Amino acid sequence: MEVEEMAKKASLKDLKEIAKKNNIELGRCPTKIKIAKLIPKEELEALVGESDK
């Protein structure tokens, strides 16, 4: 699955929490896709996998 597709399935709140946990600076007005590209892919896949169930 593409990063963009996974970003659409995840919530913005969850993506921001993962970024904060990994000490990733988001800057101003981050979009879901921008955050998804910055966070580790394994964590993004785990997040999307949980929401599918």
Secondary structure by P-SEA (a helix, b strand, c coil): ccaaaaaaaccaaaaaaaaaaacccccccccaaaaaaaccaaaaaaaaaaaac
